[in-house]
Structure formats: structure tokens, C-alpha cells
């Protein structure tokens, strides 16, 4: 079990503020910053072309794949390194062989990272995009999704944890409903990977797109995607580069794509960023501990809800019992931006969201009681 004081000590930024915005970017661990600095320094002093630098990159990539696989209980070879969650959603959606008239479904509380790839295949292939009204995500989500499936539906795009309501959606139930109709399930895991326990086999999802910069506290421009192993051969990379090829004969114009999820890695990654992500994942899995971190996030969310509900005029919109690490709220008589600005004046960092117009709080594994009380007191002072 990790020690909260030691965890906070490894995150210098959180000691200077009440940081409650992991859902946008997690705080950067000191060890991660050092790994990035060392990688950048090596490029400066040793150059950027030498084989030593490339070997270090390949080692970091292998470490990142293996640790994501460990985190979500995925089999070896089923995870590819990406630049962000959205790239992973593009792998899932743009990688299918679409035909005009095919249909995809998305819930009405999805992030643009899951919606934009749908817009692209609609424009490119004549695919129809339909939205499913699941309210705040607190009801019978699987039943509503299944009722919306039609004869041309081929894929459902859905978040594990909604960025806009904070609800944890029942992905295993949704996947079971979709698979009864031969429909694929692509999961936007931006707010779940590293925040709640994940077992992709138990969820039975087909694709699981994850960030690096949020709940595992990695640098921006990093992420990963899980692809169900049996779907890898039939899923085309949305873009193909050298890292995705197992071999190629440029004179004969012949090539062979990587047999595993590496086929989805285009190349030209930021090497210090990958070194940093590898260290963040190591720290999160080994020093912090996944289970300890999950319990801290869950306990902080529940405690934060209780504190906020003490304040007159505060409404917490996240469905009770389905909290992960996000709480969405509003304050009567105040705009979301007014709430965020007033909290900032008390050194409390939160953010607004556009749909619904509300305030979002992220309760990280590193937050303590003082952070949560500071949030409550800042909002109470406005009331």
C-alpha cells in the first residue's frame, strides 16, 4: 500500500495548490520529468540519429505496451502506443471496412474525441451516425443502446466514464447487448484508464482507447489502444508507417504489416515523451499501486460529494453510485466560469464543461482531505 504523503511528495505541483483537474491532465511526477529531461539531454549531447537513442526508444515503447496491458489485463501484443485517446478511437472506427448505408451509434454524452472519427467515416464512406439518449448515464444504458440497434448498425462508440456527467457506464452489459447483434464496441477510456479497475476481457469490448496524460500522470501527446486480438488482422491501420510494417521490399513494392497491435503505430513519436510515459506507468503501477490508487479515487469522490452537498445551492449531477473520479456540479445563481474563477482565487483548480454547462471536479488518488475541504469552502464562500 502506498503512503499518501510519499505520493504527494513525488508530485511537486500538488503541494502548491489544491489540484482537482486530473480529468484534463494529471500532475506530472518528478520522476517522469527527470526521465524526459534525461532523454532530451541525450539527444542534445549524443545526437538524434545514433542507434543508442533508437534502442532506448524501442525499450520505452515495449515498456509502455507491457504496462498498459498489465493495467487493463490485456494479452501480450494487443496494445499499441498512440499519441492520445482520439488516435485510439480512430484506430477502432477508421480501421473498419465501411460501406455506404452502414450505421454507427454513439451516446449523447460522448466527447468529441469519440465523435470526430465518426464524422470522418460519415463524410468519407456515407456511414450514418445516430445518437442514443441515455440521460446522465445513470439508468438502463445497455437497454437503451440495444433498442437503438438497427439492421445496418455495425459499431457503437461509447465512453467508459462520461466526461460530461461523470457516470461510469456499464460497458460489459453494453458489449453483451451489442454482440448479440454482431455489433462492435469501441470504448473511449479517457476518464477510466487509471481511474477505475479495468479488465478488457471481462468487459468484452472490442477496442479500448486510453490516454497517457490523465489518470496515469504521463506527458501530453501519449496514449494507447487495446484491440481485441482476433480483430487485429481485419482492422486496417488508419495510417501506415515504418513502425507498423514487419517487413517491406521497396523495389518490389511488397510489404507485410505487423501481425500484432504494433501495426497501428505510425512512428515519429516524441522520444522524451515516451520515456516519460514509461516512467509514469512504472510509478503508477509499482510505487503508487493500482488498487490503492483506485480506492483513493473512489473514496475521494464520495467524500467530495458529501462535502459539496453540505453547501446550499450546490447540485451534484453525477449519478450517485456510478461515480469514478469525476463529479459534475452546478451552483445556483452562478455561471460555471464564475465558480471556476472564484475557486482559483482560493488556489483550487477545477474546470468548466460546455455540455451541460457545469463545473467538473476530478478527485485524484493524490488528493487529501484538505483539497476537498478547500473546494467546499471556496464554493460556500460564494454562497
C-alpha positions, 0 to 999 in steps of 0.5 A: 500500500502506498503512503499518501504523503510519499505520493504527494511528495513525488508530485511537486505541483500538488503541494502548491495548490489544491489540484482537482483537474486530473480529468484534463491532465494529471500532475506530472511526477518528478520522476517522469520529468527527470526521465524526459529531461534525461532523454532530451539531454541525450539527444542534445549531447549524443545526437538524434540519429545514433542507434543508442537513442533508437534502442532506448526508444524501442525499450520505452515503447515495449515498456509502455505496451507491457504496462498498459496491458498489465493495467487493463489485463490485456494479452501480450501484443494487443496494445499499441502506443498512440499519441492520445485517446482520439488516435485510439478511437480512430484506430477502432472506427477508421480501421473498419471496412465501411460501406455506404448505408452502414450505421454507427451509434454513439451516446449523447454524452460522448466527447468529441474525441469519440465523435470526430472519427465518426464524422470522418467515416460519415463524410468519407464512406456515407456511414450514418451516425445516430445518437442514443439518449441515455440521460446522465448515464445513470439508468438502463444504458445497455437497454437503451443502446440495444433498442437503438440497434438497427439492421445496418448498425455495425459499431457503437462508440461509447465512453467508459466514464462520461466526461460530461456527467461523470457516470461510469457506464456499464460497458460489459452489459453494453458489449453483451447487448451489442454482440448479440447483434454482431455489433462492435464496441469501441470504448473511449477510456479517457476518464477510466484508464487509471481511474477505475479497475479495468479488465478488457476481457471481462468487459468484452469490448472490442477496442479500448482507447486510453490516454497517457496524460490523465489518470496515469500522470504521463506527458501530453501527446501519449496514449494507447489502444487495446484491440481485441486480438482476433480483430487485429488482422481485419482492422486496417491501420488508419495510417501506415508507417515504418513502425507498423510494417514487419517487413517491406521490399521497396523495389518490389513494392511488397510489404507485410504489416505487423501481425500484432497491435504494433501495426497501428503505430505510425512512428515519429513519436516524441522520444522524451515523451515516451520515456516519460510515459514509461516512467509514469506507468512504472510509478503508477503501477509499482510505487503508487499501486493500482488498487490503492490508487483506485480506492483513493479515487473512489473514496475521494469522490464520495467524500467530495460529494458529501462535502459539496452537498453540505453547501446550499445551492450546490447540485451534484449531477453525477449519478450517485453510485456510478461515480469514478473520479469525476463529479459534475456540479452546478451552483445556483445563481452562478455561471460555471466560469464564475465558480471556476474563477472564484475557486482559483482565487482560493488556489483550487483548480477545477474546470468548466464543461460546455455540455451541460454547462457545469463545473467538473471536479476530478478527485485524484488518488493524490488528493487529501482531505484538505483539497476537498475541504478547500473546494467546499469552502471556496464554493460556500464562500460564494454562497 
